[in-house]
Amino acid sequence: MKLSATATVLGLLPLALAESILVTFPSGTPDSVVDQAKQSVKDAGGKITHNYSKQGFAADTKADSVQQLSTEFAAYNPTVEKDMTVTIQ
């Protein structure tokens, strides 16, 4: 079972919690599975630092494709914005 293997790996987190990780699940994964994975991280001494709730992607594309994308998927009200580095002073 994949969740058992994931829980086993996440169980080792306190030993090597030197770096941040991202955990993602495919669309359609039951919320209960995601909640179980988050709980496994907590049980292993980890901390949930951000919960993602939107599906999306980054892409390199031609400028004219941006308008096409916005128009083609208008019924789903997509947000299409320039990907850029954000800095604070």
PDB file of N, CA, C and O in Angstrom, chain B, residues numbered from 101:
ATOM      1  N   MET B 101       0.840  -1.178   0.000  1.00  0.00           N
ATOM      2  CA  MET B 101       0.000   0.000   0.000  1.00  0.00           C
ATOM      3  C   MET B 101       0.886   1.242   0.000  1.00  0.00           C
ATOM      4  O   MET B 101       1.802   1.356   0.815  1.00  0.00           O
ATOM      5  N   LYS B 102       0.613   2.172  -0.913  1.00  0.00           N
ATOM      6  CA  LYS B 102       1.447   3.356  -1.044  1.00  0.00           C
ATOM      7  C   LYS B 102       1.477   4.204   0.215  1.00  0.00           C
ATOM      8  O   LYS B 102       2.528   4.728   0.583  1.00  0.00           O
ATOM      9  N   LEU B 103       0.350   4.343   0.874  1.00  0.00           N
ATOM     10  CA  LEU B 103       0.302   5.185   2.065  1.00  0.00           C
ATOM     11  C   LEU B 103       1.189   4.626   3.163  1.00  0.00           C
ATOM     12  O   LEU B 103       1.832   5.387   3.886  1.00  0.00           O
ATOM     13  N   SER B 104       1.234   3.306   3.298  1.00  0.00           N
ATOM     14  CA  SER B 104       2.099   2.702   4.310  1.00  0.00           C
ATOM     15  C   SER B 104       3.555   3.006   4.031  1.00  0.00           C
ATOM     16  O   SER B 104       4.315   3.323   4.946  1.00  0.00           O
ATOM     17  N   ALA B 105       3.953   2.911   2.759  1.00  0.00           N
ATOM     18  CA  ALA B 105       5.331   3.227   2.386  1.00  0.00           C
ATOM     19  C   ALA B 105       5.619   4.698   2.646  1.00  0.00           C
ATOM     20  O   ALA B 105       6.694   5.051   3.131  1.00  0.00           O
ATOM     21  N   THR B 106       4.655   5.554   2.323  1.00  0.00           N
ATOM     22  CA  THR B 106       4.830   6.984   2.568  1.00  0.00           C
ATOM     23  C   THR B 106       4.956   7.248   4.059  1.00  0.00           C
ATOM     24  O   THR B 106       5.813   8.023   4.486  1.00  0.00           O
ATOM     25  N   ALA B 107       4.119   6.617   4.840  1.00  0.00           N
ATOM     26  CA  ALA B 107       4.177   6.810   6.289  1.00  0.00           C
ATOM     27  C   ALA B 107       5.504   6.332   6.848  1.00  0.00           C
ATOM     28  O   ALA B 107       6.050   6.943   7.766  1.00  0.00           O
ATOM     29  N   THR B 108       6.028   5.236   6.295  1.00  0.00           N
ATOM     30  CA  THR B 108       7.324   4.727   6.742  1.00  0.00           C
ATOM     31  C   THR B 108       8.419   5.731   6.440  1.00  0.00           C
ATOM     32  O   THR B 108       9.251   6.024   7.298  1.00  0.00           O
ATOM     33  N   VAL B 109       8.423   6.262   5.220  1.00  0.00           N
ATOM     34  CA  VAL B 109       9.432   7.258   4.841  1.00  0.00           C
ATOM     35  C   VAL B 109       9.275   8.506   5.691  1.00  0.00           C
ATOM     36  O   VAL B 109      10.262   9.044   6.193  1.00  0.00           O
ATOM     37  N   LEU B 110       8.045   8.970   5.857  1.00  0.00           N
ATOM     38  CA  LEU B 110       7.817  10.168   6.659  1.00  0.00           C
ATOM     39  C   LEU B 110       8.170   9.929   8.122  1.00  0.00           C
ATOM     40  O   LEU B 110       8.496  10.872   8.843  1.00  0.00           O
ATOM     41  N   GLY B 111       8.107   8.684   8.561  1.00  0.00           N
ATOM     42  CA  GLY B 111       8.495   8.353   9.924  1.00  0.00           C
ATOM     43  C   GLY B 111       9.958   8.617  10.197  1.00  0.00           C
ATOM     44  O   GLY B 111      10.357   8.761  11.352  1.00  0.00           O
ATOM     45  N   LEU B 112      10.765   8.684   9.147  1.00  0.00           N
ATOM     46  CA  LEU B 112      12.195   8.950   9.286  1.00  0.00           C
ATOM     47  C   LEU B 112      12.514  10.443   9.293  1.00  0.00           C
ATOM     48  O   LEU B 112      13.669  10.827   9.476  1.00  0.00           O
ATOM     49  N   LEU B 113      11.510  11.278   9.098  1.00  0.00           N
ATOM     50  CA  LEU B 113      11.733  12.718   9.021  1.00  0.00           C
ATOM     51  C   LEU B 113      12.518  13.312  10.180  1.00  0.00           C
ATOM     52  O   LEU B 113      13.421  14.111   9.933  1.00  0.00           O
ATOM     53  N   PRO B 114      12.227  12.969  11.433  1.00  0.00           N
ATOM     54  CA  PRO B 114      12.982  13.609  12.512  1.00  0.00           C
ATOM     55  C   PRO B 114      14.483  13.369  12.417  1.00  0.00           C
ATOM     56  O   PRO B 114      15.278  14.162  12.921  1.00  0.00           O
ATOM     57  N   LEU B 115      14.864  12.278  11.771  1.00  0.00           N
ATOM     58  CA  LEU B 115      16.284  11.975  11.632  1.00  0.00           C
ATOM     59  C   LEU B 115      16.984  12.917  10.665  1.00  0.00           C
ATOM     60  O   LEU B 115      18.182  13.168  10.790  1.00  0.00           O
ATOM     61  N   ALA B 116      16.244  13.432   9.715  1.00  0.00           N
ATOM     62  CA  ALA B 116      16.868  14.263   8.687  1.00  0.00           C
ATOM     63  C   ALA B 116      15.955  15.411   8.297  1.00  0.00           C
ATOM     64  O   ALA B 116      15.677  15.598   7.112  1.00  0.00           O
ATOM     65  N   LEU B 117      15.488  16.175   9.254  1.00  0.00           N
ATOM     66  CA  LEU B 117      14.574  17.278   8.985  1.00  0.00           C
ATOM     67  C   LEU B 117      15.346  18.545   8.639  1.00  0.00           C
ATOM     68  O   LEU B 117      14.936  19.651   8.991  1.00  0.00           O
ATOM     69  N   ALA B 118      16.460  18.369   7.952  1.00  0.00           N
ATOM     70  CA  ALA B 118      17.333  19.479   7.628  1.00  0.00           C
ATOM     71  C   ALA B 118      16.841  20.279   6.433  1.00  0.00           C
ATOM     72  O   ALA B 118      17.342  21.378   6.194  1.00  0.00           O
ATOM     73  N   GLU B 119      15.877  19.767   5.673  1.00  0.00           N
ATOM     74  CA  GLU B 119      15.412  20.495   4.506  1.00  0.00           C
ATOM     75  C   GLU B 119      13.906  20.456   4.402  1.00  0.00           C
ATOM     76  O   GLU B 119      13.252  19.558   4.934  1.00  0.00           O
ATOM     77  N   SER B 120      13.365  21.438   3.714  1.00  0.00           N
ATOM     78  CA  SER B 120      11.925  21.494   3.487  1.00  0.00           C
ATOM     79  C   SER B 120      11.556  20.545   2.363  1.00  0.00           C
ATOM     80  O   SER B 120      12.359  20.296   1.464  1.00  0.00           O
ATOM     81  N   ILE B 121      10.348  20.019   2.410  1.00  0.00           N
ATOM     82  CA  ILE B 121       9.870  19.133   1.361  1.00  0.00           C
ATOM     83  C   ILE B 121       8.522  19.619   0.858  1.00  0.00           C
ATOM     84  O   ILE B 121       7.811  20.345   1.553  1.00  0.00           O
ATOM     85  N   LEU B 122       8.182  19.218  -0.342  1.00  0.00           N
ATOM     86  CA  LEU B 122       6.857  19.439  -0.903  1.00  0.00           C
ATOM     87  C   LEU B 122       6.235  18.080  -1.125  1.00  0.00           C
ATOM     88  O   LEU B 122       6.892  17.173  -1.636  1.00  0.00           O
ATOM     89  N   VAL B 123       4.996  17.926  -0.754  1.00  0.00           N
ATOM     90  CA  VAL B 123       4.265  16.685  -0.978  1.00  0.00           C
ATOM     91  C   VAL B 123       3.032  17.036  -1.792  1.00  0.00           C
ATOM     92  O   VAL B 123       2.223  17.864  -1.374  1.00  0.00           O
ATOM     93  N   THR B 124       2.886  16.417  -2.938  1.00  0.00           N
ATOM     94  CA  THR B 124       1.718  16.662  -3.772  1.00  0.00           C
ATOM     95  C   THR B 124       1.048  15.346  -4.117  1.00  0.00           C
ATOM     96  O   THR B 124       1.693  14.298  -4.159  1.00  0.00           O
ATOM     97  N   PHE B 125      -0.233  15.410  -4.359  1.00  0.00           N
ATOM     98  CA  PHE B 125      -1.012  14.249  -4.753  1.00  0.00           C
ATOM     99  C   PHE B 125      -1.737  14.577  -6.047  1.00  0.00           C
ATOM    100  O   PHE B 125      -2.074  15.736  -6.291  1.00  0.00           O
ATOM    101  N   PRO B 126      -1.983  13.570  -6.881  1.00  0.00           N
ATOM    102  CA  PRO B 126      -2.714  13.813  -8.128  1.00  0.00           C
ATOM    103  C   PRO B 126      -4.134  14.305  -7.855  1.00  0.00           C
ATOM    104  O   PRO B 126      -4.708  14.051  -6.796  1.00  0.00           O
ATOM    105  N   SER B 127      -4.670  15.000  -8.819  1.00  0.00           N
ATOM    106  CA  SER B 127      -6.045  15.460  -8.739  1.00  0.00           C
ATOM    107  C   SER B 127      -6.965  14.265  -8.522  1.00  0.00           C
ATOM    108  O   SER B 127      -6.784  13.214  -9.137  1.00  0.00           O
ATOM    109  N   GLY B 128      -7.923  14.424  -7.670  1.00  0.00           N
ATOM    110  CA  GLY B 128      -8.857  13.345  -7.404  1.00  0.00           C
ATOM    111  C   GLY B 128      -8.508  12.504  -6.190  1.00  0.00           C
ATOM    112  O   GLY B 128      -9.292  11.652  -5.772  1.00  0.00           O
ATOM    113  N   THR B 129      -7.330  12.741  -5.624  1.00  0.00           N
ATOM    114  CA  THR B 129      -6.960  12.016  -4.405  1.00  0.00           C
ATOM    115  C   THR B 129      -7.908  12.444  -3.285  1.00  0.00           C
ATOM    116  O   THR B 129      -8.116  13.639  -3.078  1.00  0.00           O
ATOM    117  N   PRO B 130      -8.480  11.487  -2.565  1.00  0.00           N
ATOM    118  CA  PRO B 130      -9.403  11.864  -1.482  1.00  0.00           C
ATOM    119  C   PRO B 130      -8.714  12.749  -0.434  1.00  0.00           C
ATOM    120  O   PRO B 130      -7.548  12.544  -0.095  1.00  0.00           O
ATOM    121  N   ASP B 131      -9.450  13.719   0.060  1.00  0.00           N
ATOM    122  CA  ASP B 131      -8.920  14.610   1.095  1.00  0.00           C
ATOM    123  C   ASP B 131      -8.436  13.828   2.308  1.00  0.00           C
ATOM    124  O   ASP B 131      -7.478  14.227   2.969  1.00  0.00           O
ATOM    125  N   SER B 132      -9.101  12.715   2.596  1.00  0.00           N
ATOM    126  CA  SER B 132      -8.718  11.926   3.767  1.00  0.00           C
ATOM    127  C   SER B 132      -7.297  11.381   3.638  1.00  0.00           C
ATOM    128  O   SER B 132      -6.595  11.244   4.640  1.00  0.00           O
ATOM    129  N   VAL B 133      -6.870  11.071   2.416  1.00  0.00           N
ATOM    130  CA  VAL B 133      -5.508  10.571   2.193  1.00  0.00           C
ATOM    131  C   VAL B 133      -4.499  11.686   2.442  1.00  0.00           C
ATOM    132  O   VAL B 133      -3.473  11.472   3.089  1.00  0.00           O
ATOM    133  N   VAL B 134      -4.795  12.876   1.924  1.00  0.00           N
ATOM    134  CA  VAL B 134      -3.914  14.029   2.129  1.00  0.00           C
ATOM    135  C   VAL B 134      -3.836  14.354   3.620  1.00  0.00           C
ATOM    136  O   VAL B 134      -2.759  14.635   4.145  1.00  0.00           O
ATOM    137  N   ASP B 135      -4.979  14.314   4.294  1.00  0.00           N
ATOM    138  CA  ASP B 135      -4.999  14.575   5.739  1.00  0.00           C
ATOM    139  C   ASP B 135      -4.176  13.547   6.504  1.00  0.00           C
ATOM    140  O   ASP B 135      -3.488  13.883   7.468  1.00  0.00           O
ATOM    141  N   GLN B 136      -4.251  12.293   6.070  1.00  0.00           N
ATOM    142  CA  GLN B 136      -3.463  11.244   6.721  1.00  0.00           C
ATOM    143  C   GLN B 136      -1.970  11.495   6.538  1.00  0.00           C
ATOM    144  O   GLN B 136      -1.191  11.301   7.472  1.00  0.00           O
ATOM    145  N   ALA B 137      -1.569  11.922   5.354  1.00  0.00           N
ATOM    146  CA  ALA B 137      -0.155  12.206   5.100  1.00  0.00           C
ATOM    147  C   ALA B 137       0.324  13.375   5.956  1.00  0.00           C
ATOM    148  O   ALA B 137       1.420  13.337   6.514  1.00  0.00           O
ATOM    149  N   LYS B 138      -0.512  14.424   6.057  1.00  0.00           N
ATOM    150  CA  LYS B 138      -0.153  15.566   6.904  1.00  0.00           C
ATOM    151  C   LYS B 138      -0.007  15.136   8.362  1.00  0.00           C
ATOM    152  O   LYS B 138       0.910  15.567   9.060  1.00  0.00           O
ATOM    153  N   GLN B 139      -0.918  14.288   8.806  1.00  0.00           N
ATOM    154  CA  GLN B 139      -0.848  13.812  10.188  1.00  0.00           C
ATOM    155  C   GLN B 139       0.407  12.979  10.412  1.00  0.00           C
ATOM    156  O   GLN B 139       1.009  13.044  11.485  1.00  0.00           O
ATOM    157  N   SER B 140       0.808  12.197   9.413  1.00  0.00           N
ATOM    158  CA  SER B 140       2.039  11.409   9.524  1.00  0.00           C
ATOM    159  C   SER B 140       3.253  12.307   9.704  1.00  0.00           C
ATOM    160  O   SER B 140       4.153  11.999  10.486  1.00  0.00           O
ATOM    161  N   VAL B 141       3.274  13.419   8.975  1.00  0.00           N
ATOM    162  CA  VAL B 141       4.375  14.380   9.113  1.00  0.00           C
ATOM    163  C   VAL B 141       4.385  14.940  10.533  1.00  0.00           C
ATOM    164  O   VAL B 141       5.434  15.004  11.175  1.00  0.00           O
ATOM    165  N   LYS B 142       3.221  15.342  11.016  1.00  0.00           N
ATOM    166  CA  LYS B 142       3.131  15.888  12.375  1.00  0.00           C
ATOM    167  C   LYS B 142       3.548  14.857  13.416  1.00  0.00           C
ATOM    168  O   LYS B 142       4.281  15.162  14.357  1.00  0.00           O
ATOM    169  N   ASP B 143       3.064  13.622  13.227  1.00  0.00           N
ATOM    170  CA  ASP B 143       3.396  12.559  14.178  1.00  0.00           C
ATOM    171  C   ASP B 143       4.890  12.277  14.216  1.00  0.00           C
ATOM    172  O   ASP B 143       5.415  11.816  15.229  1.00  0.00           O
ATOM    173  N   ALA B 144       5.578  12.556  13.104  1.00  0.00           N
ATOM    174  CA  ALA B 144       7.020  12.322  13.025  1.00  0.00           C
ATOM    175  C   ALA B 144       7.814  13.527  13.522  1.00  0.00           C
ATOM    176  O   ALA B 144       9.041  13.544  13.425  1.00  0.00           O
ATOM    177  N   GLY B 145       7.116  14.538  14.055  1.00  0.00           N
ATOM    178  CA  GLY B 145       7.807  15.710  14.576  1.00  0.00           C
ATOM    179  C   GLY B 145       7.965  16.825  13.567  1.00  0.00           C
ATOM    180  O   GLY B 145       8.610  17.833  13.855  1.00  0.00           O
ATOM    181  N   GLY B 146       7.387  16.660  12.390  1.00  0.00           N
ATOM    182  CA  GLY B 146       7.472  17.690  11.357  1.00  0.00           C
ATOM    183  C   GLY B 146       6.409  18.758  11.552  1.00  0.00           C
ATOM    184  O   GLY B 146       5.573  18.665  12.451  1.00  0.00           O
ATOM    185  N   LYS B 147       6.453  19.777  10.694  1.00  0.00           N
ATOM    186  CA  LYS B 147       5.523  20.894  10.772  1.00  0.00           C
ATOM    187  C   LYS B 147       4.995  21.196   9.382  1.00  0.00           C
ATOM    188  O   LYS B 147       5.767  21.297   8.428  1.00  0.00           O
ATOM    189  N   ILE B 148       3.692  21.340   9.264  1.00  0.00           N
ATOM    190  CA  ILE B 148       3.086  21.738   8.001  1.00  0.00           C
ATOM    191  C   ILE B 148       3.271  23.251   7.896  1.00  0.00           C
ATOM    192  O   ILE B 148       2.774  23.998   8.738  1.00  0.00           O
ATOM    193  N   THR B 149       3.981  23.699   6.867  1.00  0.00           N
ATOM    194  CA  THR B 149       4.258  25.127   6.729  1.00  0.00           C
ATOM    195  C   THR B 149       3.354  25.819   5.729  1.00  0.00           C
ATOM    196  O   THR B 149       3.215  27.041   5.778  1.00  0.00           O
ATOM    197  N   HIS B 150       2.730  25.071   4.815  1.00  0.00           N
ATOM    198  CA  HIS B 150       1.824  25.665   3.834  1.00  0.00           C
ATOM    199  C   HIS B 150       0.909  24.591   3.271  1.00  0.00           C
ATOM    200  O   HIS B 150       1.362  23.501   2.922  1.00  0.00           O
ATOM    201  N   ASN B 151      -0.366  24.897   3.183  1.00  0.00           N
ATOM    202  CA  ASN B 151      -1.340  23.999   2.571  1.00  0.00           C
ATOM    203  C   ASN B 151      -1.709  24.549   1.203  1.00  0.00           C
ATOM    204  O   ASN B 151      -2.120  25.704   1.090  1.00  0.00           O
ATOM    205  N   TYR B 152      -1.568  23.739   0.170  1.00  0.00           N
ATOM    206  CA  TYR B 152      -1.938  24.147  -1.178  1.00  0.00           C
ATOM    207  C   TYR B 152      -3.356  23.704  -1.468  1.00  0.00           C
ATOM    208  O   TYR B 152      -3.728  22.565  -1.187  1.00  0.00           O
ATOM    209  N   SER B 153      -4.142  24.600  -2.027  1.00  0.00           N
ATOM    210  CA  SER B 153      -5.530  24.265  -2.311  1.00  0.00           C
ATOM    211  C   SER B 153      -5.899  24.424  -3.784  1.00  0.00           C
ATOM    212  O   SER B 153      -6.992  24.025  -4.186  1.00  0.00           O
ATOM    213  N   LYS B 154      -5.032  24.985  -4.577  1.00  0.00           N
ATOM    214  CA  LYS B 154      -5.340  25.196  -5.992  1.00  0.00           C
ATOM    215  C   LYS B 154      -4.496  24.298  -6.871  1.00  0.00           C
ATOM    216  O   LYS B 154      -3.340  24.016  -6.556  1.00  0.00           O
ATOM    217  N   GLN B 155      -5.070  23.851  -7.967  1.00  0.00           N
ATOM    218  CA  GLN B 155      -4.321  23.110  -8.974  1.00  0.00           C
ATOM    219  C   GLN B 155      -3.835  24.124  -9.994  1.00  0.00           C
ATOM    220  O   GLN B 155      -4.565  25.054 -10.334  1.00  0.00           O
ATOM    221  N   GLY B 156      -2.632  23.963 -10.481  1.00  0.00           N
ATOM    222  CA  GLY B 156      -2.097  24.899 -11.453  1.00  0.00           C
ATOM    223  C   GLY B 156      -0.786  24.416 -11.999  1.00  0.00           C
ATOM    224  O   GLY B 156      -0.359  23.300 -11.702  1.00  0.00           O
ATOM    225  N   PHE B 157      -0.146  25.231 -12.785  1.00  0.00           N
ATOM    226  CA  PHE B 157       1.120  24.854 -13.394  1.00  0.00           C
ATOM    227  C   PHE B 157       1.881  26.091 -13.822  1.00  0.00           C
ATOM    228  O   PHE B 157       1.319  27.183 -13.896  1.00  0.00           O
ATOM    229  N   ALA B 158       3.151  25.916 -14.100  1.00  0.00           N
ATOM    230  CA  ALA B 158       3.996  26.958 -14.681  1.00  0.00           C
ATOM    231  C   ALA B 158       4.370  26.491 -16.080  1.00  0.00           C
ATOM    232  O   ALA B 158       4.472  25.288 -16.323  1.00  0.00           O
ATOM    233  N   ALA B 159       4.574  27.411 -16.987  1.00  0.00           N
ATOM    234  CA  ALA B 159       4.905  27.024 -18.362  1.00  0.00           C
ATOM    235  C   ALA B 159       5.694  28.119 -19.051  1.00  0.00           C
ATOM    236  O   ALA B 159       5.602  29.288 -18.676  1.00  0.00           O
ATOM    237  N   ASP B 160       6.466  27.744 -20.056  1.00  0.00           N
ATOM    238  CA  ASP B 160       7.093  28.679 -20.982  1.00  0.00           C
ATOM    239  C   ASP B 160       6.272  28.601 -22.256  1.00  0.00           C
ATOM    240  O   ASP B 160       6.088  27.516 -22.806  1.00  0.00           O
ATOM    241  N   THR B 161       5.779  29.726 -22.730  1.00  0.00           N
ATOM    242  CA  THR B 161       4.920  29.718 -23.916  1.00  0.00           C
ATOM    243  C   THR B 161       5.043  31.028 -24.664  1.00  0.00           C
ATOM    244  O   THR B 161       5.584  32.000 -24.137  1.00  0.00           O
ATOM    245  N   LYS B 162       4.549  31.059 -25.881  1.00  0.00           N
ATOM    246  CA  LYS B 162       4.562  32.286 -26.687  1.00  0.00           C
ATOM    247  C   LYS B 162       3.535  33.267 -26.134  1.00  0.00           C
ATOM    248  O   LYS B 162       2.529  32.862 -25.552  1.00  0.00           O
ATOM    249  N   ALA B 163       3.793  34.557 -26.319  1.00  0.00           N
ATOM    250  CA  ALA B 163       2.909  35.592 -25.787  1.00  0.00           C
ATOM    251  C   ALA B 163       1.481  35.453 -26.303  1.00  0.00           C
ATOM    252  O   ALA B 163       0.534  35.676 -25.549  1.00  0.00           O
ATOM    253  N   ASP B 164       1.307  35.093 -27.565  1.00  0.00           N
ATOM    254  CA  ASP B 164      -0.046  34.980 -28.100  1.00  0.00           C
ATOM    255  C   ASP B 164      -0.800  33.777 -27.532  1.00  0.00           C
ATOM    256  O   ASP B 164      -2.026  33.722 -27.623  1.00  0.00           O
ATOM    257  N   SER B 165      -0.103  32.840 -26.964  1.00  0.00           N
ATOM    258  CA  SER B 165      -0.752  31.682 -26.351  1.00  0.00           C
ATOM    259  C   SER B 165      -1.439  32.046 -25.043  1.00  0.00           C
ATOM    260  O   SER B 165      -2.388  31.376 -24.636  1.00  0.00           O
ATOM    261  N   VAL B 166      -0.974  33.094 -24.386  1.00  0.00           N
ATOM    262  CA  VAL B 166      -1.564  33.505 -23.113  1.00  0.00           C
ATOM    263  C   VAL B 166      -3.017  33.919 -23.323  1.00  0.00           C
ATOM    264  O   VAL B 166      -3.896  33.491 -22.574  1.00  0.00           O
ATOM    265  N   GLN B 167      -3.277  34.742 -24.328  1.00  0.00           N
ATOM    266  CA  GLN B 167      -4.652  35.165 -24.609  1.00  0.00           C
ATOM    267  C   GLN B 167      -5.507  33.981 -25.036  1.00  0.00           C
ATOM    268  O   GLN B 167      -6.667  33.877 -24.638  1.00  0.00           O
ATOM    269  N   GLN B 168      -4.940  33.088 -25.845  1.00  0.00           N
ATOM    270  CA  GLN B 168      -5.671  31.901 -26.283  1.00  0.00           C
ATOM    271  C   GLN B 168      -6.061  31.044 -25.079  1.00  0.00           C
ATOM    272  O   GLN B 168      -7.187  30.552 -24.995  1.00  0.00           O
ATOM    273  N   LEU B 169      -5.142  30.875 -24.172  1.00  0.00           N
ATOM    274  CA  LEU B 169      -5.394  30.088 -22.965  1.00  0.00           C
ATOM    275  C   LEU B 169      -6.506  30.719 -22.133  1.00  0.00           C
ATOM    276  O   LEU B 169      -7.415  30.029 -21.672  1.00  0.00           O
ATOM    277  N   SER B 170      -6.427  32.018 -21.947  1.00  0.00           N
ATOM    278  CA  SER B 170      -7.448  32.728 -21.170  1.00  0.00           C
ATOM    279  C   SER B 170      -8.824  32.608 -21.807  1.00  0.00           C
ATOM    280  O   SER B 170      -9.824  32.432 -21.111  1.00  0.00           O
ATOM    281  N   THR B 171      -8.872  32.702 -23.124  1.00  0.00           N
ATOM    282  CA  THR B 171     -10.140  32.611 -23.843  1.00  0.00           C
ATOM    283  C   THR B 171     -10.685  31.187 -23.843  1.00  0.00           C
ATOM    284  O   THR B 171     -11.867  30.970 -23.575  1.00  0.00           O
ATOM    285  N   GLU B 172      -9.830  30.226 -24.141  1.00  0.00           N
ATOM    286  CA  GLU B 172     -10.251  28.830 -24.248  1.00  0.00           C
ATOM    287  C   GLU B 172     -10.828  28.289 -22.942  1.00  0.00           C
ATOM    288  O   GLU B 172     -11.766  27.492 -22.959  1.00  0.00           O
ATOM    289  N   PHE B 173     -10.275  28.718 -21.820  1.00  0.00           N
ATOM    290  CA  PHE B 173     -10.717  28.206 -20.527  1.00  0.00           C
ATOM    291  C   PHE B 173     -11.484  29.242 -19.716  1.00  0.00           C
ATOM    292  O   PHE B 173     -11.554  29.147 -18.491  1.00  0.00           O
ATOM    293  N   ALA B 174     -12.057  30.231 -20.396  1.00  0.00           N
ATOM    294  CA  ALA B 174     -12.769  31.314 -19.716  1.00  0.00           C
ATOM    295  C   ALA B 174     -13.892  30.804 -18.811  1.00  0.00           C
ATOM    296  O   ALA B 174     -14.165  31.405 -17.772  1.00  0.00           O
ATOM    297  N   ALA B 175     -14.535  29.718 -19.189  1.00  0.00           N
ATOM    298  CA  ALA B 175     -15.625  29.172 -18.372  1.00  0.00           C
ATOM    299  C   ALA B 175     -15.133  28.734 -16.994  1.00  0.00           C
ATOM    300  O   ALA B 175     -15.917  28.648 -16.048  1.00  0.00           O
ATOM    301  N   TYR B 176     -13.839  28.459 -16.886  1.00  0.00           N
ATOM    302  CA  TYR B 176     -13.254  28.026 -15.611  1.00  0.00           C
ATOM    303  C   TYR B 176     -12.583  29.173 -14.867  1.00  0.00           C
ATOM    304  O   TYR B 176     -12.017  28.968 -13.793  1.00  0.00           O
ATOM    305  N   ASN B 177     -12.641  30.357 -15.417  1.00  0.00           N
ATOM    306  CA  ASN B 177     -12.112  31.570 -14.797  1.00  0.00           C
ATOM    307  C   ASN B 177     -10.655  31.423 -14.341  1.00  0.00           C
ATOM    308  O   ASN B 177     -10.346  31.604 -13.163  1.00  0.00           O
ATOM    309  N   PRO B 178      -9.771  31.097 -15.275  1.00  0.00           N
ATOM    310  CA  PRO B 178      -8.366  30.937 -14.876  1.00  0.00           C
ATOM    311  C   PRO B 178      -7.696  32.280 -14.583  1.00  0.00           C
ATOM    312  O   PRO B 178      -8.064  33.317 -15.136  1.00  0.00           O
ATOM    313  N   THR B 179      -6.711  32.228 -13.703  1.00  0.00           N
ATOM    314  CA  THR B 179      -5.850  33.381 -13.476  1.00  0.00           C
ATOM    315  C   THR B 179      -4.558  33.085 -14.215  1.00  0.00           C
ATOM    316  O   THR B 179      -3.883  32.096 -13.932  1.00  0.00           O
ATOM    317  N   VAL B 180      -4.219  33.943 -15.158  1.00  0.00           N
ATOM    318  CA  VAL B 180      -2.988  33.774 -15.930  1.00  0.00           C
ATOM    319  C   VAL B 180      -2.144  35.007 -15.663  1.00  0.00           C
ATOM    320  O   VAL B 180      -2.525  36.121 -16.022  1.00  0.00           O
ATOM    321  N   GLU B 181      -1.001  34.803 -15.034  1.00  0.00           N
ATOM    322  CA  GLU B 181      -0.139  35.929 -14.699  1.00  0.00           C
ATOM    323  C   GLU B 181       1.313  35.603 -14.986  1.00  0.00           C
ATOM    324  O   GLU B 181       1.705  34.439 -15.072  1.00  0.00           O
ATOM    325  N   LYS B 182       2.091  36.642 -15.129  1.00  0.00           N
ATOM    326  CA  LYS B 182       3.509  36.485 -15.420  1.00  0.00           C
ATOM    327  C   LYS B 182       4.219  35.856 -14.225  1.00  0.00           C
ATOM    328  O   LYS B 182       4.039  36.275 -13.081  1.00  0.00           O
ATOM    329  N   ASP B 183       5.015  34.856 -14.514  1.00  0.00           N
ATOM    330  CA  ASP B 183       5.826  34.223 -13.482  1.00  0.00           C
ATOM    331  C   ASP B 183       7.080  35.068 -13.315  1.00  0.00           C
ATOM    332  O   ASP B 183       7.786  35.327 -14.290  1.00  0.00           O
ATOM    333  N   MET B 184       7.357  35.491 -12.117  1.00  0.00           N
ATOM    334  CA  MET B 184       8.527  36.340 -11.897  1.00  0.00           C
ATOM    335  C   MET B 184       9.095  36.115 -10.506  1.00  0.00           C
ATOM    336  O   MET B 184       8.429  35.573  -9.625  1.00  0.00           O
ATOM    337  N   THR B 185      10.304  36.530 -10.331  1.00  0.00           N
ATOM    338  CA  THR B 185      10.940  36.468  -9.027  1.00  0.00           C
ATOM    339  C   THR B 185      10.437  37.628  -8.181  1.00  0.00           C
ATOM    340  O   THR B 185      10.397  38.769  -8.640  1.00  0.00           O
ATOM    341  N   VAL B 186      10.060  37.337  -6.971  1.00  0.00           N
ATOM    342  CA  VAL B 186       9.591  38.356  -6.047  1.00  0.00           C
ATOM    343  C   VAL B 186      10.637  38.505  -4.950  1.00  0.00           C
ATOM    344  O   VAL B 186      11.074  37.518  -4.359  1.00  0.00           O
ATOM    345  N   THR B 187      11.029  39.735  -4.687  1.00  0.00           N
ATOM    346  CA  THR B 187      12.006  39.986  -3.631  1.00  0.00           C
ATOM    347  C   THR B 187      11.459  41.032  -2.667  1.00  0.00           C
ATOM    348  O   THR B 187      10.593  41.835  -3.015  1.00  0.00           O
ATOM    349  N   ILE B 188      11.981  40.999  -1.459  1.00  0.00           N
ATOM    350  CA  ILE B 188      11.634  42.028  -0.489  1.00  0.00           C
ATOM    351  C   ILE B 188      12.930  42.679  -0.021  1.00  0.00           C
ATOM    352  O   ILE B 188      13.992  42.057  -0.026  1.00  0.00           O
ATOM    353  N   GLN B 189      12.825  43.913   0.373  1.00  0.00           N
ATOM    354  CA  GLN B 189      14.034  44.633   0.784  1.00  0.00           C
ATOM    355  C   GLN B 189      14.192  44.634   2.274  1.00  0.00           C
ATOM    356  O   GLN B 189      15.157  45.196   2.793  1.00  0.00           O
TER     357      GLN B 189
END
